[in-house]
Amino acid sequence: MKKLILAVAMVLALPVASAWAGDMEGKVKQIEINQRVLTLEDGTKLYWTDSVTVKEIKQGAQVKATYEEKDGKFVLTNIQIVK
């Protein structure tokens, strides 16, 4: 019984992952370099970090984005232009 209680306590002590990943495709409406945010035509805001390059992405481009949801924001992990 003690082992069962210990096992349950250990599982409950594990941190719950707060991030999840996803993919989306859309047309770029706006790029705000200083705020590091790219907005799609549907209003979705995608934020980027230093690990993602958006230099080649232009307004009006059709893109496919991979992201992680962190603290209510979609943070890019990869983005590419769809041809």
C-alpha positions in Angstrom: 0.0 0.0 0.0 2.9 2.4 0.8 4.4 1.7 -2.6 1.1 2.6 -4.3 0.7 5.8 -2.4 4.3 6.7 -3.2 3.8 6.0 -6.9 0.6 8.1 -7.0 2.4 11.0 -5.2 5.3 10.9 -7.7 2.9 11.0 -10.7 1.0 13.9 -9.2 4.3 15.8 -8.5 5.2 15.8 -12.2 4.8 19.1 -13.9 2.0 19.3 -16.4 3.1 20.3 -19.9 1.6 23.7 -20.8 2.7 23.7 -24.5 1.2 21.9 -27.4 2.2 21.9 -31.1 0.2 22.5 -34.2 0.4 23.3 -37.9 -1.6 25.9 -39.9 -1.6 27.4 -43.3 -2.6 30.9 -44.3 -1.9 34.2 -46.1 0.3 36.8 -44.4 -1.6 40.0 -43.7 0.9 41.9 -41.6 4.5 41.5 -40.3 5.6 43.6 -37.3 9.4 43.2 -37.0 9.8 45.1 -33.7 7.2 43.1 -31.9 8.2 39.8 -33.7 4.6 39.0 -34.7 3.2 37.9 -38.0 -0.5 38.2 -38.5 -2.4 35.9 -40.9 -5.5 37.1 -42.9 -7.8 35.2 -40.4 -6.4 37.3 -37.5 -4.1 34.6 -36.1 -1.0 36.1 -34.6 2.2 34.0 -34.8 5.2 35.1 -32.6 8.8 34.2 -33.4 12.1 33.9 -31.6 15.7 34.0 -32.7 15.5 30.4 -33.7 13.1 31.1 -36.6 14.0 33.1 -39.7 11.2 35.2 -41.3 13.4 37.4 -43.5 12.1 35.8 -46.7 8.4 36.0 -45.7 6.5 39.0 -47.2 3.0 40.4 -46.8 0.6 38.4 -49.1 2.7 35.2 -49.0 0.9 31.9 -48.5 2.8 30.2 -45.6 2.7 26.9 -43.7 3.6 27.4 -40.0 4.5 25.0 -37.3 4.0 26.4 -33.8 3.8 25.7 -30.1 1.2 27.2 -27.9 2.8 28.9 -24.9 1.0 31.1 -22.4 -1.8 31.7 -24.8 0.4 32.7 -27.8 1.3 30.7 -30.9 5.1 30.7 -31.0 6.7 29.7 -34.4 9.0 26.7 -34.5 9.1 26.7 -38.3 7.6 28.6 -41.2 7.9 28.2 -44.9 6.4 29.7 -48.1 3.9 27.5 -49.8 4.2 27.6 -53.6 
